[in-house]
Amino acid sequence: MPRQRRTPSKEKGDEPLRVALRFSDHSNRRLRTDELQLRLPALAPESLADLKLMPLIESLTPDRLSELVDAARERDPEYEPEDFGAWFQVVCPAEADPDEFAVALRTLREVETSYVMRPGPPPVNPADDPRNSNQGYLDAAPNGIDARYAWGFPGGDGAGIGFVDMEQGWNLNHEDLAAAAITLLPGGLSLFYFEHGTSVLGEVLMVDNAIGGVGIAPSATGRVVSQHRTSGSYNTADAILDAAANMAFGDVLLLEAQETDPVGLLYFWPVEIVDANYQAIRLATALGVVVVEAACNGGYALDPYVNLAGKKIFDRTSPDFRDSGAIMAGGATAAHPHVAMYNHGNRVDCYSWGNSIDTTTTNAAGTVNNLYTTGFNGTSGASPIVVGAALIVQGLAQASLGYRFGPQALRELLKIGGTPSASPATDGIGVLPNLKAIITSGELNLAPDLYLRDYVGDTGNPTGGAVSMSPDIILRAAAVADPQTSFGSGSGTENNPALSTDAETGHDNFVYVRLLNRGGSDASTVEVDVYWSKPATLVAPPWKYIGTASLPTVPSGNVLAVSDAVPWGTAGPNGIPAPGHYCLIAVAGNTEDPKPDPATFANFDQYVTYVRNNNNVAWRNFDVVLGPPSSSPPRGFYKRDFVIPGAFDTSRRFAFQSVGRLPKGSQVLLQMPAWFAESLRPKPPDLKYDQKRKTVRMPLQYAGKQRIGVVTLHARSEAHCRLLVRIPDKQRQHAYEFSIRQQYKDYEVGRLSWRFGGEPTQDVREQGSKSKRG
């Protein structure tokens, strides 16, 4: 396919093009017109007189954006927030070439990046490909995704799952779509490419009404969002965030669009090639929205692509790879064996038919309601088929399991048993989803398979991700009358990781455990042993036993079942410890799915396997506080003691990293033994020694990730450490988080996460005191 440079100043409409730009973090984020006139001499001064910087994200207020970012942090421990306040847009001057204008803006030291927000054709190939007379993509593998098989299961038609299609226009009154009651999100306008949008919606949502065809997930709830914003801009990033702000965890967002490469100005690339779109997608997936992104039709190899910063952003083997969390969909020939078409590379996760797709269509004006085609094609046609598979899996999960999968988990699920392309080693388009293989796999249809989630979105698979953040171990200082109603399926708290309170000294506390069964039959006579451990980055046995919870039945189909309370008293060596930071551990099992025995570790590598591979073991951090809680929060530094332990069998190398999510102005110090600090490689700068106590203090970043270092720890060694955190008084009414991770062979094997703040301000406390005195 020829690669064409796109440079017109206006496309599809009379509105002039706009340029998106991000100011550098060190800049003041504003440039005056006279500065632009001096620094952009190629443009006439009069053409710059009316330049006006406008926020790039226009559909969401800063407060709403902040809410989304906070929610994303809660749901995705690896999400690193983008400052969308640094992104702006500006109308390109009429006399200027938009691409040259964007390049000129990038020469300014205040501008980190810029690109043209260019409307163009969606990722459809207009070639006249061979046509089929039916919807073969619904058939069984290896030809199709076997949607017909999935329809035989509850939720297999996508019922209850939200779907949003992002593009430029649709005919929502088509005879095979009208009854689906598809609505347009109010921030955009349906303006162009009506045939394209109508065909995309038909693949997914055609109604089972004896007219035309049947959509892959006809019972899903459909909406559309347009890149043509009501403000007059063409703005993909804003459309993505507008959609995400109106979607629930596990809903599916389809990106039917493509972008120009800001480097070579070549067309037909995935939308995340530009930074603002990438950041918008990353926020959406961190919120739990499943994003399916067309790989597009340029015929390009994505692996070697290098962006403006000189980074290979699409190559999973490169250290520069950036993962938006989206499912990238490629296209292949309809006939098996499926031959790769269009863009390709190891970033592409799944493929589907890229030609001969039978679906709805309309006329160029979007006014005819009874047209169909058997020749829709391109990654535009392939992506909705992948979306349909995703909606079906989510519908099955919601109907049978009681919750939905997170974006990363669903992306991996869609690959299970998938049909490879004709030449997998060279095609670079992933696999064609096989719904029957997914449904009959251990993920969805095995005999009892009990598990506790390590984090929201965990499906019970082996994990190399975050640990110690289980939402299914719930600690309460007071008993809950009906734990199943409060925490189980249908409670609305299924994906809430913040249900626990601090443990309080002086009285009994209560531990509840939630369990899921992803197998095909009920699990009976289930027991969950609950332990606590001293605070350590590596929560290795021995643990202190608290008690055992019994559940008569944990239903199949991932219905979230909640145990009765396990009382935790104050008496005995295993009772509630002194105030401080600790860990709770839960180990579940029954006869068919036995509890893994932590006493069987022959070496540390077996322990790492235990941590990663046993889905019926989980833990979470918690604090013990004086009870009842003090009305006066601590002043100055918070102090949290903890231990960094070595392995139990032999000396091993560990890497340590801090993850800060504290407000600006916070101060963080890590106090460690001098021997530990001297062993760190590379040796950290700015260490402050206390010769009397033989300790060292190391400053840590209050926000973002920081490498602490790598150290070889002797067997059963313990480094007794203290974390000191100070938060500005005016910020302490909000809750913040700080974590320290311990890694072994690139896998996280332990994490301590502390919460700070969440206290009334001084003014509020004084007002409360005055009210009491009055």
Secondary structure, 3 states (H helix, E strand, C coil): CCCCECCCCCCCCCCCCEEEEEECCCCCCCCCHHHHHHHCCCCCHHHHCCCCCEECCCCCCHHHHHHHHHHHHHHCCCCCCCCHHHEEEEECCCCCCHHHHHHHHHCCCCEEEEEEECCCCCCCCCCCCCCCCCCHHHCCCCCCCCHHHHCCCCCCCCCCCEEEEEECCCCCCCCCCHHHCCEECCCECCCCCHHHHHHHHHHHHCCCCCCCCCCCCCCCEEEEEECEECCCCECHHHHHHHHHCCCCCCCEEEECCCECCCCCCECCECHHHCHHHHHHHHHHHHCCCEEEEECCCCCCECCCCCCCCCCCCCCCCCCCCCCCCCEEEEEECCCCCCCEECCECCCCCEEEECCCEEEEECCCCCCCCCEEEEEECHHHHHHHHHHHHHHHHHHHHHHHHCCCCCHHHHHHHCCCCCEECCCHHHHCCCEECCHHHHHHCCCCCECCCEECCCCCCCCCCCCCCCCCECCCEEEECCCCCCHHHHHCCCCCCCCCCCCCCCEECCCCEEEEEEEEECECCCEEEEEEEEEEECCECCCCCCCEEEEEEEEEEECCCCCCEECCCEEECCCCCCCCCCCEEEEEEEEEECCCCCCCCHHHCCCHHHHHHHHHHCCCEEEEEEEEECCCCCCCCCCCCEEEEEEEECCCCCCEEEEEEEEEECCCCCEEEEEEEHHHHHHCECCCCCCEEECCCCEEEEEECCEEEEEEEEEEECCCCEEEEEEEEECCHHHCCCEEEEEEEEEECCEEEEEEEEEEECCCCHHHHHHHHHHHHC
